[in-house]
Amino acid sequence: MHSSLPQQSVTAPGSSPESIPGPGPRPGPFTFLAWTNITLGVSAAAFTWVTSLILDRPGDPLIAAFAFLLMAASYTRDRLQPAESDGSARAAWVARNGRPLTWWMYGCTAALLPLVVLRPWCAAMLAITAVTAWLYTAPLIPWRGARLAARQIPHLKLPYVMVVWTLLGVLLPAVQQHGLVDPRAWLLALAGPLIGSVMTLLNDLRDIEADRRDGTHTLPAVLGERRTRLTAYTLAGLGAVIGLFLQPLPMLVWAAYNCVLLARYRPVPGEHPRPWGDAQGLVVLAAVLLLS
């Protein structure tokens, strides 16, 4: 779907001039935080803090900062890609603000460097993230006589995203704080992705038609909306059950929060289900602090 707004030409650093929508309505404060991926970054930082608290360790501000910067930089980079120009209000806003968003991405990336020195395990996480991002889009994985990108392999996107989330939100703070041998770290590594997958599937529901056209085999694109919702509720329920062995009330609150968002969401072309889904890490952190 193409916008009927007047077009103007701008050039973001490191890119060629392109035609983008003209001025449109400014996003509200919560939407602005979501579209700049600040909410998502803060949520990732909150998840690292949750892991530390569950392992009875103090939260590590540098690990939290690393998670924030990595998520903000990587998702901003994704949003600036031409493939993300889906005709939505967010895509139009990103196109209009390509230059400041590009510098925001560069700033977050530069700020990662000293953290890699101060927290050595962050270097490994940075390398893993770069490799997984490359494999997600590059046709390098052998599959049934062909070479495909990870996003093109049926049913792979959801576990792929959840593995990256587990590495960043659970295993990185656990290994950095010498808690990897704690069984609670591995229980959280199971429960967290199961509950968090609800938000991934919710976003995939919004992109179901575009994913089918692009050959991205998400669960909604393969199963359809109804069966995807049932799958999401089942995964959240399993995660909540595992969470009973960790922090029962906080994990139930997290699962309920995500399921309510999914139940209330109806896919509308050109609209995004954020920012509330991006804030799930803050919800979990608040629940752990208040209900533990």
Beta strands, then each sheet from edge to edge (+ up, - down):
strand 1: 7-10
strand 2: 18-21
strand 3: 141-143
strand 4: 146-148
sheet 1: 1+ 2-
sheet 2: 3+ 4-
end
